Amino acid sequence: MGNTFLAFIDGVDFNIFFRGLLSTLTMFVVLCGATYMIIATNVGVRKGMLVASAGFFGWMFLMGIIWTIYGAGWVGATPTWELVEINRGDLSVAETEESNALAGVDLSELVTEQDPDLAQAQALEISRTQDLSGWDFLPASNSTRGEAQSSVDEYLLETGAYGSTEEYVALQFGAFTTGGKPKLKDDPTAVDRFVHFFDETFANPLHKQELIMIQVQGAKDVFSFTGGTPPVAEIDSNKDVVSVIMERNRGGPIPSLISGLRFTPFMFTVVNGLIFLICSWALHKRDKREALALAGAAA
């Protein structure tokens, strides 16, 4: 029977989930159980449970605050880009009024650098001298632009604007954003970070609508042999520029104040904070009863 039992244990698939579950349960029993046992031997079983519970939920409350601030730990749904409009050709007739200001804006005509990285840096500097009516140019290295590009590809194929991603090329200087949270300066100092934190947290707690526009243009029709390496797509200047305008959906019940990503840890913080207050209030009432009892015994 012993060999059969060992064979059964050996055959159990302890994958990552069960390993994590057992590790967590063991940690909880050993750490929390040992702490409660030590406290209970000093102050009693019931009071020890209240003290241990207050300490546990107080720690969970503090951890929830950190999760909420940094958007880490037990988080909710990540923000997404939702399609607002796909404009082909002239931005001055786009239904999204904010994008009308970018009609005729072409940074590629002002960039003289040949190196791609230097060209992006030059375009960024040029854009700061232009009147873009609140829009900011996004260089190719910007993480927001890279994240939005995947959504652009999805919407262009879903709406039938293009049949495949090989039929168009994303414009090198065709990404702009407006609204959203206050932007932090490039290469910020400690003072800049403090001012940005104050501005974002206290001066502008409610975020404005955040829009992003990614521009693409049709690629040249190039013949390629079957099985060979496909040629690099080149822009066909005779085809229309297609502008994909999207809005940031942060989720949550109050997206402008707290996003869906941080709503879950925020509620976690609130629940644990309430339990911590209840345990603390129960300990306070218990201490008052004990103080009255000791005063009566002394009298």
FENMORA-V999862 format. One line per field, one symbol per residue. psi: psi as a letter, one per 40 degrees, with the letter a starting at -180 (. if undefined). A space follows every 10 residues. Layout:
psi->???
//
This chain:
psi->dddddddddd ehggaddddd dddddddddd dddddddddd edeidddddd dddddddddd ddddddddde fibgiahiii hhhdihhhbh eeeidhdded eehehgddee heidhddddd dddddddeei gefeihhhid ehdddddddd ddddddddee didieeeihh hdffhiiiaa iiiiiifiid dddddddddd dddgdhiihh iihhhiiiii hhhiiheihi ihhihheeii hhhhhiihhe aidgdedhid dedddddddd dddddddddd dddddddddd dddddddd.
//
